[in-house]
Amino acid sequence: MIRFGCTVFLLCLTAAAAAAPAPDAAQALASISAAELAAPIKVLSADAFGGRAPATPGEVKSIDYLRSQFQAMGLKPGWHDSYLQPVPLTQITAEPADLAVSGGGKTMDLRYLRDQVILTEREQPLVTLKNNPMIFVGYGIDAPGYDWNDFAGVDVRGKTIVVLVNDPGYADPKLFNGKDMTYYGRWTYKYEEAARQGAAAVLIVHQDGPAGYGWGVVQNSWSGVKFTLAEPDGNMHRAAIEGWINHATALALFRQAGLDFAALEQAADKPGFRAVPMNLNLSVTLHSDIVHKLSHNVVAVLPGSSHPGEAVVYSAHWDHLGTHPELPGDHIFNGAVDDGSGDAALLALAKAFALLHPRPRRSVIFLATTSEEQGLLGAAWYVRHPLVPLARTVADINMDIMNVYGRTRDLTVIGYGKSQLEDDLAAAAKAEGMGITPDPHPETGLYYRADHFEFAKRGVPAILSFSGYDYVDRPAGWGQAAWAEYFAHHYHKPADEFDPHWDLSGLAQQVRALFRLGLGLADSDAWPDWYPGVPFKTLRDAGAAQRAQ
Ligand SMILES: [Zn+2]
């Protein structure tokens, strides 16, 4: 950790009181252009970068490119004297393994990729389960705050649990936060809770609606090489097997058990649901190749002129899903929009901030994370090893999948209703001709699916904006159709490629709004907070107490 502490405290206070808006802000804003934004997307999404998987030659190319860009802008290295923050990873390559489920007088073979995707996050080369009893535990949620416990009265230790994705609010608006998915709905939570309950295996039933994405996304995201942060216990605290089965497979399994999946699903939506033993037994032998690897976050900083020990963070992930040679045809996951567009935004912001004289009062950190696609690992590592302590980190402004389809009249806030950053963003967006709109699909839990969530989890106000849908000079519904097309045919697929027909004026507009947001924060003394009742607020309050000491 590097501290840019004020050496003379009194001087810092005086400088803060005298601070004025940076005179070069207009020039900095003007530097953010569609033409400038295209180049980095093109570079990073080229086939030569191989889909930017961590710890591959594609990583070397990606981080070299980002580092050289930051260096050319005159930004300081963020991690000691380097732009690269090492992130130790465990690489687990599981051999494709089928599951055998016996019971109801027969044995069903669940084929890898077709019916299920499983892996282990344990550093364990051989995992075997033999005739392991299966239990349906509804949503697999233990949430005292919502007076909900799917594990009440059942001991799942050493057993296989089958769980639904999302939370009960998906089906019943009166439960949890209604359609606005809580963290209890995320697969990461399901795995974490399975481990806390001591389950041997956890299988999430995939369904397009409540998952927020199709089976193809599960297949592409969970097959092949998998990374975790290298943990001291080798991840032995986790369930031995983690994975997904698709909806059709769930229907067949429950039929085999003489159970009605649809009826049980409905029962699981009601308070007081009790887990149901399935009278099925699961067997699996999973061989994994385990290797320790080193990946890197790329981090650059513009030290604050008067409060260098306080920082605003901009983040975007440089990694994507790599190359899957087993796929027919194009098998490079170029990740042009996801998240080449965010990286281009990060570089444009860095360049714009570097043009400011004097520099903003607080430091501005530009963080290109690794292994976001592997479960927000680079961001998780960063918040454990921040450049500026989290109590003094003003906000994280994350960029993941940016608008590439032209100018809009609106800007979407993912996870709307959480923090005062939304008010600041509303003002910044207004200056760029956009109004703020809530995420139209909060049930997909996007707020928990990108790097800013690691900051939020630790109390740092964090915001993810997404493209608006109301496109200038386009008919009503055009934006919805454009993004529906992206998510159906490009997102997490080899087809997420640079398209010369994109209109990046909308990206420039979005980035300019985020520049205004970050500059406002970097030049103020404000500590934006979570709204009352948001669970992350408790940690932020602790941070405020720390700052006051
Ligand atoms: Zn992404």
Boltz pocket constraint, residues with backbone or C-beta under 6 A from the ligand:
constraints:
  - pocket:
      binder: B
      contacts: [[A, 317], [A, 338], [A, 339], [A, 372], [A, 400], [A, 401], [A, 449], [A, 450]]
      max_distance: 6.0
